[in-house]
Amino acid sequence: MGIKLIKIAAVYFVLGVLLGMYMSITHSYDYASVHAHVNLLGWASLALAGVIYVLFPAAGESTAGKVHFWLHNIGLPVMMIGLALLMSGMESVEPVIAVGGVLVTLGVLAFLYNVFTHVKSSQSRRKR
């Protein structure tokens, strides 16, 4: 899961940069919250999780790692598309944003569980 997360994070990085360039060129910052979420929840968070999963393969290969991967990567696009639509004036999309947010939150909680369960110091890994 680690390498997959790093690759997906790179895609979010490009999307975040392109959205930032669009806002800068048009002088319209209506999508600033989408830009921030894409960069923080997409690029930074997924890249960091990917590095952790590469450094601690047991975490990346665990069921919790897979749950984190799928919930985060389904929830984030749903939430970001919904947020972009909301910023465009479509208020009826708020429940979609909530569903995406819940999925991301559950994914992050799976990541937290995974880190506390499978990320061990090198000494404790050698003792097994």
MOPAC internal coordinates of N, CA, C and O (Angstrom, degrees):
PM7 1SCF
backbone

  N    0.0000 0     0.00 0     0.00 0    0    0    0
  C    1.4594 1     0.00 0     0.00 0    1    0    0
  C    1.5262 1   112.19 1     0.00 0    2    1    0
  O    1.2310 1   120.51 1   153.70 1    3    2    1
  N    1.3249 1   116.62 1   -26.30 1    3    2    1
  C    1.4589 1   119.74 1  -175.88 1    5    3    2
  C    1.5147 1   113.59 1   -59.82 1    6    5    3
  O    1.2310 1   120.54 1   129.90 1    7    6    5
  N    1.3222 1   116.56 1   -50.10 1    7    6    5
  C    1.4638 1   120.64 1  -178.51 1    9    7    6
  C    1.5308 1   110.24 1   -65.48 1   10    9    7
  O    1.2310 1   120.30 1   140.22 1   11   10    9
  N    1.3316 1   117.04 1   -39.78 1   11   10    9
  C    1.4711 1   120.13 1   178.10 1   13   11   10
  C    1.5289 1   110.82 1   -60.89 1   14   13   11
  O    1.2310 1   120.56 1   137.49 1   15   14   13
  N    1.3346 1   116.54 1   -42.51 1   15   14   13
  C    1.4642 1   119.81 1   179.80 1   17   15   14
  C    1.5229 1   111.00 1   -64.71 1   18   17   15
  O    1.2310 1   120.18 1   139.03 1   19   18   17
  N    1.3196 1   117.27 1   -40.97 1   19   18   17
  C    1.4642 1   120.55 1   179.68 1   21   19   18
  C    1.5286 1   110.23 1   -63.28 1   22   21   19
  O    1.2310 1   120.17 1   137.73 1   23   22   21
  N    1.3265 1   117.29 1   -42.27 1   23   22   21
  C    1.4673 1   120.42 1   179.64 1   25   23   22
  C    1.5264 1   111.39 1   -66.05 1   26   25   23
  O    1.2310 1   120.21 1   137.46 1   27   26   25
  N    1.3196 1   117.21 1   -42.54 1   27   26   25
  C    1.4695 1   120.16 1   178.11 1   29   27   26
  C    1.5257 1   110.07 1   -66.29 1   30   29   27
  O    1.2310 1   120.41 1   141.90 1   31   30   29
  N    1.3390 1   116.82 1   -38.10 1   31   30   29
  C    1.4638 1   120.49 1   177.01 1   33   31   30
  C    1.5240 1   110.68 1   -59.29 1   34   33   31
  O    1.2310 1   120.21 1   140.48 1   35   34   33
  N    1.3275 1   117.20 1   -39.52 1   35   34   33
  C    1.4666 1   120.62 1   178.68 1   37   35   34
  C    1.5283 1   110.99 1   -63.04 1   38   37   35
  O    1.2310 1   120.46 1   143.48 1   39   38   37
  N    1.3313 1   116.72 1   -36.52 1   39   38   37
  C    1.4723 1   120.25 1   176.72 1   41   39   38
  C    1.5284 1   109.61 1   -64.41 1   42   41   39
  O    1.2310 1   120.27 1   135.47 1   43   42   41
  N    1.3327 1   117.09 1   -44.53 1   43   42   41
  C    1.4621 1   120.15 1   178.05 1   45   43   42
  C    1.5243 1   111.05 1   -62.99 1   46   45   43
  O    1.2310 1   120.19 1   144.29 1   47   46   45
  N    1.3343 1   117.25 1   -35.71 1   47   46   45
  C    1.4622 1   121.31 1   177.84 1   49   47   46
  C    1.5291 1   110.38 1   -59.93 1   50   49   47
  O    1.2310 1   121.01 1   132.10 1   51   50   49
  N    1.3226 1   115.67 1   -47.90 1   51   50   49
  C    1.4682 1   120.50 1   178.94 1   53   51   50
  C    1.5291 1   110.22 1   -62.46 1   54   53   51
  O    1.2310 1   120.11 1   135.28 1   55   54   53
  N    1.3386 1   117.40 1   -44.72 1   55   54   53
  C    1.4720 1   120.37 1   178.66 1   57   55   54
  C    1.5255 1   111.18 1   -60.26 1   58   57   55
  O    1.2310 1   120.60 1   137.04 1   59   58   57
  N    1.3346 1   116.45 1   -42.96 1   59   58   57
  C    1.4603 1   120.38 1   179.28 1   61   59   58
  C    1.5188 1   112.39 1   -63.51 1   62   61   59
  O    1.2310 1   120.67 1   137.78 1   63   62   61
  N    1.3299 1   116.32 1   -42.22 1   63   62   61
  C    1.4667 1   120.31 1   178.58 1   65   63   62
  C    1.5295 1   110.65 1   -65.88 1   66   65   63
  O    1.2310 1   120.51 1   135.64 1   67   66   65
  N    1.3290 1   116.63 1   -44.36 1   67   66   65
  C    1.4693 1   119.76 1   179.56 1   69   67   66
  C    1.5297 1   111.42 1   -62.84 1   70   69   67
  O    1.2310 1   120.40 1   138.86 1   71   70   69
  N    1.3296 1   116.85 1   -41.14 1   71   70   69
  C    1.4649 1   119.76 1   177.57 1   73   71   70
  C    1.5248 1   110.13 1   -64.45 1   74   73   71
  O    1.2310 1   120.33 1   139.77 1   75   74   73
  N    1.3229 1   116.98 1   -40.23 1   75   74   73
  C    1.4649 1   120.60 1   176.65 1   77   75   74
  C    1.5234 1   112.00 1   -62.15 1   78   77   75
  O    1.2310 1   120.71 1   138.16 1   79   78   77
  N    1.3332 1   116.24 1   -41.84 1   79   78   77
  C    1.4708 1   119.90 1   177.57 1   81   79   78
  C    1.5267 1   111.03 1   -63.99 1   82   81   79
  O    1.2310 1   120.77 1   137.52 1   83   82   81
  N    1.3354 1   116.13 1   -42.48 1   83   82   81
  C    1.4668 1   120.46 1   178.44 1   85   83   82
  C    1.5299 1   110.17 1   -58.23 1   86   85   83
  O    1.2310 1   120.71 1   132.79 1   87   86   85
  N    1.3258 1   116.24 1   -47.21 1   87   86   85
  C    1.4643 1   119.42 1  -178.77 1   89   87   86
  C    1.5234 1   110.70 1   -63.99 1   90   89   87
  O    1.2310 1   120.38 1   141.04 1   91   90   89
  N    1.3216 1   116.88 1   -38.96 1   91   90   89
  C    1.4592 1   120.87 1   179.85 1   93   91   90
  C    1.5261 1   111.97 1   -66.72 1   94   93   91
  O    1.2310 1   120.60 1   136.55 1   95   94   93
  N    1.3197 1   116.46 1   -43.45 1   95   94   93
  C    1.4685 1   120.84 1  -179.00 1   97   95   94
  C    1.5264 1   111.54 1   -66.21 1   98   97   95
  O    1.2310 1   120.72 1   138.74 1   99   98   97
  N    1.3351 1   116.22 1   -41.26 1   99   98   97
  C    1.4722 1   120.43 1  -176.70 1  101   99   98
  C    1.5268 1   113.06 1   -87.34 1  102  101   99
  O    1.2310 1   120.28 1   169.85 1  103  102  101
  N    1.3264 1   117.07 1   -10.15 1  103  102  101
  C    1.4688 1   122.06 1  -175.92 1  105  103  102
  C    1.5262 1   111.11 1    57.65 1  106  105  103
  O    1.2310 1   121.09 1  -149.27 1  107  106  105
  N    1.3119 1   115.53 1    30.73 1  107  106  105
  C    1.4607 1   122.30 1   177.64 1  109  107  106
  C    1.5268 1   107.49 1  -121.09 1  110  109  107
  O    1.2310 1   121.15 1   -64.71 1  111  110  109
  N    1.3059 1   115.40 1   115.29 1  111  110  109
  C    1.4635 1   120.13 1  -174.86 1  113  111  110
  C    1.5265 1   111.95 1  -108.21 1  114  113  111
  O    1.2310 1   120.97 1  -149.72 1  115  114  113
  N    1.3247 1   115.75 1    30.28 1  115  114  113
  C    1.4623 1   121.26 1   179.63 1  117  115  114
  C    1.5255 1   112.16 1   -61.42 1  118  117  115
  O    1.2310 1   120.37 1   151.49 1  119  118  117
  N    1.3101 1   116.90 1   -28.51 1  119  118  117
  C    1.4665 1   120.79 1  -175.56 1  121  119  118
  C    1.5288 1   112.55 1  -101.28 1  122  121  119
  O    1.2310 1   120.25 1  -157.28 1  123  122  121
  N    1.3263 1   117.12 1    22.72 1  123  122  121
  C    1.4653 1   120.68 1  -178.29 1  125  123  122
  C    1.5269 1   111.97 1   -60.39 1  126  125  123
  O    1.2310 1   120.09 1   142.60 1  127  126  125
  N    1.3238 1   117.43 1   -37.40 1  127  126  125
  C    1.4700 1   119.05 1   179.75 1  129  127  126
  C    1.5280 1   111.01 1   -69.33 1  130  129  127
  O    1.2310 1   120.01 1   145.00 1  131  130  129
  N    1.3212 1   117.59 1   -35.00 1  131  130  129
  C    1.4731 1   120.76 1   175.57 1  133  131  130
  C    1.5226 1   108.75 1   -65.23 1  134  133  131
  O    1.2310 1   120.57 1   134.71 1  135  134  133
  N    1.3234 1   116.52 1   -45.29 1  135  134  133
  C    1.4608 1   122.88 1   178.75 1  137  135  134
  C    1.5369 1   110.43 1   -56.29 1  138  137  135
  O    1.2310 1   120.61 1   132.36 1  139  138  137
  N    1.3212 1   116.45 1   -47.64 1  139  138  137
  C    1.4678 1   120.65 1  -179.17 1  141  139  138
  C    1.5257 1   111.60 1   -64.02 1  142  141  139
  O    1.2310 1   120.30 1   135.36 1  143  142  141
  N    1.3178 1   117.03 1   -44.64 1  143  142  141
  C    1.4629 1   120.17 1  -179.53 1  145  143  142
  C    1.5262 1   112.07 1   -66.45 1  146  145  143
  O    1.2310 1   120.14 1   139.89 1  147  146  145
  N    1.3164 1   117.34 1   -40.11 1  147  146  145
  C    1.4702 1   120.55 1   178.41 1  149  147  146
  C    1.5250 1   109.61 1   -61.91 1  150  149  147
  O    1.2310 1   120.55 1   136.62 1  151  150  149
  N    1.3369 1   116.56 1   -43.38 1  151  150  149
  C    1.4578 1   119.45 1  -178.58 1  153  151  150
  C    1.5248 1   112.87 1   -71.31 1  154  153  151
  O    1.2310 1   119.98 1   141.33 1  155  154  153
  N    1.3205 1   117.65 1   -38.67 1  155  154  153
  C    1.4669 1   119.34 1  -176.85 1  157  155  154
  C    1.5270 1   113.17 1   -84.65 1  158  157  155
  O    1.2310 1   120.19 1   130.94 1  159  158  157
  N    1.3239 1   117.24 1   -49.06 1  159  158  157
  C    1.4703 1   119.75 1  -178.96 1  161  159  158
  C    1.5223 1   112.45 1   -82.21 1  162  161  159
  O    1.2310 1   120.52 1   152.72 1  163  162  161
  N    1.3243 1   116.61 1   -27.28 1  163  162  161
  C    1.4589 1   120.28 1   179.67 1  165  163  162
  C    1.5107 1   111.85 1   -89.55 1  166  165  163
  O    1.2310 1   120.58 1   111.79 1  167  166  165
  N    1.3165 1   116.51 1   -68.21 1  167  166  165
  C    1.4585 1   121.16 1  -174.43 1  169  167  166
  C    1.5306 1   112.00 1   -69.60 1  170  169  167
  O    1.2310 1   119.72 1   116.83 1  171  170  169
  N    1.3232 1   118.14 1   -63.17 1  171  170  169
  C    1.4625 1   120.79 1  -171.10 1  173  171  170
  C    1.5297 1   112.73 1   -67.03 1  174  173  171
  O    1.2310 1   120.32 1   129.22 1  175  174  173
  N    1.3162 1   117.00 1   -50.78 1  175  174  173
  C    1.4701 1   120.09 1  -175.85 1  177  175  174
  C    1.5222 1   112.58 1   -66.28 1  178  177  175
  O    1.2310 1   120.27 1   135.71 1  179  178  177
  N    1.3190 1   117.09 1   -44.29 1  179  178  177
  C    1.4619 1   118.98 1  -178.66 1  181  179  178
  C    1.5210 1   111.65 1   -70.81 1  182  181  179
  O    1.2310 1   120.06 1   144.29 1  183  182  181
  N    1.3385 1   117.48 1   -35.71 1  183  182  181
  C    1.4674 1   119.55 1   176.96 1  185  183  182
  C    1.5215 1   110.32 1   -64.53 1  186  185  183
  O    1.2310 1   120.32 1   135.78 1  187  186  185
  N    1.3215 1   117.00 1   -44.22 1  187  186  185
  C    1.4638 1   120.64 1   179.48 1  189  187  186
  C    1.5267 1   110.89 1   -63.77 1  190  189  187
  O    1.2310 1   120.33 1   135.75 1  191  190  189
  N    1.3171 1   116.97 1   -44.25 1  191  190  189
  C    1.4696 1   120.23 1   177.39 1  193  191  190
  C    1.5219 1   110.24 1   -61.72 1  194  193  191
  O    1.2310 1   120.32 1   139.29 1  195  194  193
  N    1.3219 1   117.00 1   -40.71 1  195  194  193
  C    1.4603 1   120.59 1   178.45 1  197  195  194
  C    1.5133 1   112.22 1   -60.88 1  198  197  195
  O    1.2310 1   120.47 1   136.17 1  199  198  197
  N    1.3273 1   116.71 1   -43.83 1  199  198  197
  C    1.4693 1   120.36 1   178.16 1  201  199  198
  C    1.5252 1   110.18 1   -63.26 1  202  201  199
  O    1.2310 1   120.23 1   137.92 1  203  202  201
  N    1.3221 1   117.16 1   -42.08 1  203  202  201
  C    1.4690 1   120.35 1   177.84 1  205  203  202
  C    1.5193 1   110.12 1   -61.05 1  206  205  203
  O    1.2310 1   120.22 1   136.81 1  207  206  205
  N    1.3253 1   117.19 1   -43.19 1  207  206  205
  C    1.4637 1   120.37 1  -179.69 1  209  207  206
  C    1.5251 1   112.12 1   -68.32 1  210  209  207
  O    1.2310 1   119.76 1   150.23 1  211  210  209
  N    1.3253 1   118.06 1   -29.77 1  211  210  209
  C    1.4684 1   120.28 1   175.13 1  213  211  210
  C    1.5283 1   109.92 1   -71.79 1  214  213  211
  O    1.2310 1   120.53 1   137.56 1  215  214  213
  N    1.3268 1   116.59 1   -42.44 1  215  214  213
  C    1.4681 1   120.39 1  -179.46 1  217  215  214
  C    1.5243 1   112.68 1   -70.41 1  218  217  215
  O    1.2310 1   120.65 1   150.80 1  219  218  217
  N    1.3225 1   116.37 1   -29.20 1  219  218  217
  C    1.4622 1   122.05 1  -179.05 1  221  219  218
  C    1.5267 1   108.18 1  -126.11 1  222  221  219
  O    1.2310 1   120.08 1   -99.38 1  223  222  221
  N    1.3270 1   117.45 1    80.62 1  223  222  221
  C    1.4671 1   121.60 1  -173.77 1  225  223  222
  C    1.5295 1   114.15 1   -56.85 1  226  225  223
  O    1.2310 1   119.79 1   149.02 1  227  226  225
  N    1.3255 1   118.00 1   -30.98 1  227  226  225
  C    1.4664 1   119.60 1   178.74 1  229  227  226
  C    1.5248 1   110.59 1   -60.99 1  230  229  227
  O    1.2310 1   120.36 1   144.42 1  231  230  229
  N    1.3184 1   116.93 1   -35.58 1  231  230  229
  C    1.4675 1   120.74 1   178.02 1  233  231  230
  C    1.5271 1   110.45 1   -69.12 1  234  233  231
  O    1.2310 1   120.56 1   136.65 1  235  234  233
  N    1.3173 1   116.53 1   -43.35 1  235  234  233
  C    1.4583 1   120.40 1  -179.09 1  237  235  234
  C    1.5137 1   113.75 1   -67.05 1  238  237  235
  O    1.2310 1   120.49 1   149.70 1  239  238  237
  N    1.3244 1   116.67 1   -30.30 1  239  238  237
  C    1.4639 1   121.05 1  -177.68 1  241  239  238
  C    1.5250 1   113.15 1   -91.12 1  242  241  239
  O    1.2310 1   120.22 1   173.58 1  243  242  241
  N    1.3249 1   117.18 1    -6.42 1  243  242  241
  C    1.4652 1   120.95 1  -176.11 1  245  243  242
  C    1.5278 1   111.71 1   -74.48 1  246  245  243
  O    1.2310 1   121.41 1   -16.56 1  247  246  245
  N    1.3205 1   114.90 1   163.44 1  247  246  245
  C    1.4662 1   120.12 1   174.71 1  249  247  246
  C    1.5214 1   110.29 1   -60.83 1  250  249  247
  O    1.2310 1   120.26 1   139.46 1  251  250  249
  N    1.3252 1   117.10 1   -40.54 1  251  250  249
  C    1.4696 1   120.43 1   178.77 1  253  251  250
  C    1.5244 1   110.95 1   -61.73 1  254  253  251
  O    1.2310 1   120.13 1   143.37 1  255  254  253
  N    1.3275 1   117.35 1   -36.63 1  255  254  253
  C    1.4632 1   121.14 1   177.23 1  257  255  254
  C    1.5157 1   111.68 1   -64.00 1  258  257  255
  O    1.2310 1   121.03 1   138.46 1  259  258  257
  N    1.3190 1   115.63 1   -41.54 1  259  258  257
  C    1.4714 1   120.04 1   179.03 1  261  259  258
  C    1.5292 1   110.89 1   -68.94 1  262  261  259
  O    1.2310 1   120.55 1   139.09 1  263  262  261
  N    1.3356 1   116.55 1   -40.91 1  263  262  261
  C    1.4706 1   120.74 1   177.63 1  265  263  262
  C    1.5301 1   109.65 1   -61.52 1  266  265  263
  O    1.2310 1   120.81 1   134.47 1  267  266  265
  N    1.3289 1   116.06 1   -45.53 1  267  266  265
  C    1.4671 1   120.38 1   177.74 1  269  267  266
  C    1.5260 1   110.65 1   -57.49 1  270  269  267
  O    1.2310 1   120.87 1   130.29 1  271  270  269
  N    1.3275 1   115.93 1   -49.71 1  271  270  269
  C    1.4621 1   121.25 1  -178.74 1  273  271  270
  C    1.5277 1   111.24 1   -54.40 1  274  273  271
  O    1.2310 1   120.33 1   127.42 1  275  274  273
  N    1.3202 1   116.97 1   -52.58 1  275  274  273
  C    1.4690 1   120.21 1  -173.89 1  277  275  274
  C    1.5200 1   112.83 1   -72.10 1  278  277  275
  O    1.2310 1   119.74 1   136.84 1  279  278  277
  N    1.3312 1   118.11 1   -43.16 1  279  278  277
  C    1.4668 1   119.18 1  -179.99 1  281  279  278
  C    1.5265 1   110.89 1   -63.26 1  282  281  279
  O    1.2310 1   120.60 1   136.06 1  283  282  281
  N    1.3281 1   116.46 1   -43.94 1  283  282  281
  C    1.4647 1   120.55 1  -178.87 1  285  283  282
  C    1.5290 1   110.56 1   -64.99 1  286  285  283
  O    1.2310 1   120.61 1   137.13 1  287  286  285
  N    1.3277 1   116.44 1   -42.87 1  287  286  285
  C    1.4629 1   120.10 1  -174.25 1  289  287  286
  C    1.5234 1   114.24 1   -83.25 1  290  289  287
  O    1.2310 1   119.86 1   169.41 1  291  290  289
  N    1.3055 1   117.88 1   -10.59 1  291  290  289
  C    1.4669 1   120.84 1   169.04 1  293  291  290
  C    1.5295 1   109.01 1   -92.14 1  294  293  291
  O    1.2310 1   120.77 1   135.36 1  295  294  293
  N    1.3200 1   116.13 1   -44.64 1  295  294  293
  C    1.4613 1   120.67 1  -176.22 1  297  295  294
  C    1.5142 1   114.67 1   -67.11 1  298  297  295
  O    1.2310 1   120.25 1   140.21 1  299  298  297
  N    1.3306 1   117.13 1   -39.79 1  299  298  297
  C    1.4656 1   119.21 1  -175.41 1  301  299  298
  C    1.5334 1   113.26 1   -64.86 1  302  301  299
  O    1.2310 1   118.70 1   131.64 1  303  302  301
  N    1.3296 1   120.09 1   -48.36 1  303  302  301
  C    1.4713 1   117.88 1   177.02 1  305  303  302
  C    1.5318 1   112.81 1   -61.68 1  306  305  303
  O    1.2310 1   120.54 1   140.95 1  307  306  305
  N    1.3368 1   116.58 1   -39.05 1  307  306  305
  C    1.4682 1   119.89 1   178.05 1  309  307  306
  C    1.5241 1   109.65 1   -59.98 1  310  309  307
  O    1.2310 1   120.86 1   132.97 1  311  310  309
  N    1.3320 1   115.96 1   -47.03 1  311  310  309
  C    1.4555 1   120.52 1  -178.90 1  313  311  310
  C    1.5288 1   111.45 1   -65.53 1  314  313  311
  O    1.2310 1   119.72 1   137.99 1  315  314  313
  N    1.3263 1   118.13 1   -42.01 1  315  314  313
  C    1.4683 1   121.23 1  -177.07 1  317  315  314
  C    1.5286 1   112.41 1   -70.32 1  318  317  315
  O    1.2310 1   120.35 1   139.36 1  319  318  317
  N    1.3160 1   116.94 1   -40.64 1  319  318  317
  C    1.4682 1   119.59 1   176.43 1  321  319  318
  C    1.5259 1   109.36 1   -64.33 1  322  321  319
  O    1.2310 1   120.75 1   135.91 1  323  322  321
  N    1.3253 1   116.16 1   -44.09 1  323  322  321
  C    1.4610 1   119.99 1   177.38 1  325  323  322
  C    1.5142 1   112.24 1   -60.65 1  326  325  323
  O    1.2310 1   120.38 1   137.30 1  327  326  325
  N    1.3300 1   116.88 1   -42.70 1  327  326  325
  C    1.4620 1   120.61 1  -179.99 1  329  327  326
  C    1.5304 1   111.24 1   -65.83 1  330  329  327
  O    1.2310 1   120.34 1   140.25 1  331  330  329
  N    1.3260 1   116.95 1   -39.75 1  331  330  329
  C    1.4692 1   120.33 1   176.85 1  333  331  330
  C    1.5302 1   110.71 1   -62.78 1  334  333  331
  O    1.2310 1   120.73 1   138.49 1  335  334  333
  N    1.3284 1   116.22 1   -41.51 1  335  334  333
  C    1.4686 1   119.72 1   177.97 1  337  335  334
  C    1.5271 1   111.12 1   -65.68 1  338  337  335
  O    1.2310 1   120.50 1   140.89 1  339  338  337
  N    1.3299 1   116.65 1   -39.11 1  339  338  337
  C    1.4637 1   120.61 1   177.51 1  341  339  338
  C    1.5263 1   110.17 1   -62.27 1  342  341  339
  O    1.2310 1   120.33 1   136.66 1  343  342  341
  N    1.3276 1   116.98 1   -43.34 1  343  342  341
  C    1.4654 1   121.05 1   179.27 1  345  343  342
  C    1.5323 1   111.36 1   -65.75 1  346  345  343
  O    1.2310 1   120.88 1   157.92 1  347  346  345
  N    1.3292 1   115.92 1   -22.08 1  347  346  345
  C    1.4715 1   120.74 1   177.20 1  349  347  346
  C    1.5226 1   112.12 1   -85.30 1  350  349  347
  O    1.2310 1   120.32 1   178.18 1  351  350  349
  N    1.3377 1   116.99 1    -1.82 1  351  350  349
  C    1.4544 1   120.57 1   175.98 1  353  351  350
  C    1.5151 1   115.78 1   107.12 1  354  353  351
  O    1.2310 1   119.61 1  -177.39 1  355  354  353
  N    1.3194 1   118.34 1     2.61 1  355  354  353
  C    1.4618 1   121.28 1  -178.62 1  357  355  354
  C    1.5398 1   109.32 1   -91.86 1  358  357  355
  O    1.2310 1   120.75 1   -93.14 1  359  358  357
  N    1.3156 1   116.17 1    86.86 1  359  358  357
  C    1.4619 1   121.22 1  -175.34 1  361  359  358
  C    1.5217 1   113.53 1   -68.45 1  362  361  359
  O    1.2310 1   119.98 1   157.80 1  363  362  361
  N    1.3083 1   117.64 1   -22.20 1  363  362  361
  C    1.4702 1   120.93 1  -177.66 1  365  363  362
  C    1.5280 1   112.79 1   -68.86 1  366  365  363
  O    1.2310 1   119.94 1   173.30 1  367  366  365
  N    1.3148 1   117.72 1    -6.70 1  367  366  365
  C    1.4609 1   121.50 1  -175.91 1  369  367  366
  C    1.5422 1   112.36 1   -89.07 1  370  369  367
  O    1.2310 1   120.01 1   179.68 1  371  370  369
  N    1.3139 1   117.59 1    -0.32 1  371  370  369
  C    1.4651 1   120.36 1  -178.10 1  373  371  370
  C    1.5275 1   113.80 1   -55.10 1  374  373  371
  O    1.2310 1   118.54 1   139.58 1  375  374  373
  N    1.3418 1   120.39 1   -40.42 1  375  374  373
  C    1.4723 1   118.84 1   177.31 1  377  375  374
  C    1.5340 1   112.97 1   -61.91 1  378  377  375
  O    1.2310 1   120.21 1   148.14 1  379  378  377
  N    1.3153 1   117.20 1   -31.86 1  379  378  377
  C    1.4699 1   120.98 1   177.82 1  381  379  378
  C    1.5257 1   109.66 1   -65.63 1  382  381  379
  O    1.2310 1   120.63 1   137.59 1  383  382  381
  N    1.3211 1   116.39 1   -42.41 1  383  382  381
  C    1.4666 1   120.95 1   177.62 1  385  383  382
  C    1.5222 1   109.53 1   -60.94 1  386  385  383
  O    1.2310 1   120.66 1   137.51 1  387  386  385
  N    1.3232 1   116.34 1   -42.49 1  387  386  385
  C    1.4624 1   120.66 1   179.94 1  389  387  386
  C    1.5241 1   111.46 1   -62.47 1  390  389  387
  O    1.2310 1   120.01 1   136.77 1  391  390  389
  N    1.3154 1   117.58 1   -43.23 1  391  390  389
  C    1.4738 1   120.98 1   178.73 1  393  391  390
  C    1.5248 1   109.79 1   -61.71 1  394  393  391
  O    1.2310 1   120.35 1   132.91 1  395  394  393
  N    1.3258 1   116.93 1   -47.09 1  395  394  393
  C    1.4632 1   120.19 1   178.11 1  397  395  394
  C    1.5141 1   111.80 1   -60.51 1  398  397  395
  O    1.2310 1   120.68 1   137.94 1  399  398  397
  N    1.3267 1   116.31 1   -42.06 1  399  398  397
  C    1.4636 1   120.81 1   179.06 1  401  399  398
  C    1.5160 1   112.71 1   -63.55 1  402  401  399
  O    1.2310 1   120.58 1   139.65 1  403  402  401
  N    1.3249 1   116.49 1   -40.35 1  403  402  401
  C    1.4695 1   120.29 1   177.71 1  405  403  402
  C    1.5261 1   110.41 1   -64.36 1  406  405  403
  O    1.2310 1   120.28 1   137.75 1  407  406  405
  N    1.3343 1   117.08 1   -42.25 1  407  406  405
  C    1.4664 1   120.08 1   178.85 1  409  407  406
  C    1.5254 1   111.27 1   -62.00 1  410  409  407
  O    1.2310 1   120.45 1   135.84 1  411  410  409
  N    1.3322 1   116.74 1   -44.16 1  411  410  409
  C    1.4675 1   120.05 1   178.40 1  413  411  410
  C    1.5244 1   110.10 1   -63.24 1  414  413  411
  O    1.2310 1   120.27 1   136.00 1  415  414  413
  N    1.3201 1   117.10 1   -44.00 1  415  414  413
  C    1.4658 1   120.75 1  -179.93 1  417  415  414
  C    1.5220 1   111.17 1   -61.12 1  418  417  415
  O    1.2310 1   120.16 1   135.94 1  419  418  417
  N    1.3197 1   117.29 1   -44.06 1  419  418  417
  C    1.4684 1   120.10 1   177.21 1  421  419  418
  C    1.5302 1   110.71 1   -62.90 1  422  421  419
  O    1.2310 1   120.49 1   141.43 1  423  422  421
  N    1.3255 1   116.67 1   -38.57 1  423  422  421
  C    1.4578 1   120.20 1   176.44 1  425  423  422
  C    1.5159 1   112.05 1   -63.09 1  426  425  423
  O    1.2310 1   120.35 1   137.58 1  427  426  425
  N    1.3245 1   116.94 1   -42.42 1  427  426  425
  C    1.4611 1   121.35 1   178.74 1  429  427  426
  C    1.5314 1   110.48 1   -65.55 1  430  429  427
  O    1.2310 1   120.15 1   141.96 1  431  430  429
  N    1.3169 1   117.32 1   -38.04 1  431  430  429
  C    1.4686 1   120.11 1   176.20 1  433  431  430
  C    1.5246 1   111.07 1   -65.62 1  434  433  431
  O    1.2310 1   120.03 1   143.13 1  435  434  433
  N    1.3303 1   117.54 1   -36.87 1  435  434  433
  C    1.4704 1   120.80 1   174.59 1  437  435  434
  C    1.5239 1   110.05 1   -63.59 1  438  437  435
  O    1.2310 1   120.30 1   141.11 1  439  438  437
  N    1.3320 1   117.03 1   -38.89 1  439  438  437
  C    1.4650 1   121.58 1   176.63 1  441  439  438
  C    1.5296 1   110.35 1   -62.41 1  442  441  439
  O    1.2310 1   120.29 1   133.99 1  443  442  441
  N    1.3290 1   117.06 1   -46.01 1  443  442  441
  C    1.4646 1   121.21 1   178.81 1  445  443  442
  C    1.5234 1   110.76 1   -58.13 1  446  445  443
  O    1.2310 1   120.72 1   130.60 1  447  446  445
  N    1.3182 1   116.22 1   -49.40 1  447  446  445
  C    1.4657 1   120.98 1   177.21 1  449  447  446
  C    1.5266 1   110.15 1   -57.11 1  450  449  447
  O    1.2310 1   120.70 1   134.64 1  451  450  449
  N    1.3047 1   116.26 1   -45.36 1  451  450  449
  C    1.4570 1   122.26 1  -178.09 1  453  451  450
  C    1.5290 1   111.12 1   -61.03 1  454  453  451
  O    1.2310 1   120.24 1   135.03 1  455  454  453
  N    1.3186 1   117.14 1   -44.97 1  455  454  453
  C    1.4649 1   120.73 1  -179.96 1  457  455  454
  C    1.5249 1   110.29 1   -61.90 1  458  457  455
  O    1.2310 1   120.34 1   133.94 1  459  458  457
  N    1.3176 1   116.96 1   -46.06 1  459  458  457
  C    1.4627 1   119.10 1  -178.49 1  461  459  458
  C    1.5227 1   112.67 1   -71.04 1  462  461  459
  O    1.2310 1   119.96 1   157.37 1  463  462  461
  N    1.3129 1   117.67 1   -22.63 1  463  462  461
  C    1.4606 1   121.59 1  -178.95 1  465  463  462
  C    1.5240 1   112.96 1   -91.19 1  466  465  463
  O    1.2310 1   119.84 1   139.47 1  467  466  465
  N    1.3234 1   117.91 1   -40.53 1  467  466  465
  C    1.4653 1   120.77 1  -169.52 1  469  467  466
  C    1.5190 1   116.00 1  -114.30 1  470  469  467
  O    1.2310 1   119.34 1   167.14 1  471  470  469
  N    1.3171 1   118.87 1   -12.86 1  471  470  469
  C    1.4640 1   119.91 1   179.33 1  473  471  470
  C    1.5210 1   107.77 1   -90.17 1  474  473  471
  O    1.2310 1   121.38 1   -68.15 1  475  474  473
  N    1.3333 1   114.97 1   111.85 1  475  474  473
  C    1.4723 1   122.13 1  -175.91 1  477  475  474
  C    1.5212 1   109.11 1  -123.65 1  478  477  475
  O    1.2310 1   121.04 1   -25.83 1  479  478  477
  N    1.3407 1   115.62 1   154.17 1  479  478  477
  C    1.4638 1   119.28 1   174.45 1  481  479  478
  C    1.5203 1   109.16 1   -67.68 1  482  481  479
  O    1.2310 1   120.54 1   -19.82 1  483  482  481
  N    1.3172 1   116.58 1   160.18 1  483  482  481
  C    1.4682 1   119.71 1  -178.42 1  485  483  482
  C    1.5239 1   110.75 1   -63.24 1  486  485  483
  O    1.2310 1   119.51 1   148.21 1  487  486  485
  N    1.3360 1   118.54 1   -31.79 1  487  486  485
  C    1.4678 1   120.99 1   178.17 1  489  487  486
  C    1.5199 1   111.26 1   -66.36 1  490  489  487
  O    1.2310 1   120.19 1   135.21 1  491  490  489
  N    1.3281 1   117.24 1   -44.79 1  491  490  489
  C    1.4665 1   118.95 1  -178.90 1  493  491  490
  C    1.5214 1   110.99 1   -70.42 1  494  493  491
  O    1.2310 1   119.55 1   152.56 1  495  494  493
  N    1.3362 1   118.46 1   -27.44 1  495  494  493
  C    1.4618 1   120.51 1   175.94 1  497  495  494
  C    1.5228 1   110.48 1   -70.45 1  498  497  495
  O    1.2310 1   119.92 1   145.15 1  499  498  497
  N    1.3388 1   117.75 1   -34.85 1  499  498  497
  C    1.4679 1   121.21 1  -179.97 1  501  499  498
  C    1.5215 1   112.17 1   -70.84 1  502  501  499
  O    1.2310 1   119.97 1   152.14 1  503  502  501
  N    1.3298 1   117.66 1   -27.86 1  503  502  501
  C    1.4656 1   121.43 1  -177.22 1  505  503  502
  C    1.5109 1   112.64 1   -69.45 1  506  505  503
  O    1.2310 1   119.42 1   160.63 1  507  506  505
  N    1.3084 1   118.71 1   -19.37 1  507  506  505
  C    1.4636 1   121.23 1  -176.54 1  509  507  506
  C    1.4836 1   111.89 1   -70.69 1  510  509  507
  O    1.2310 1   120.10 1   180.00 1  511  510  509

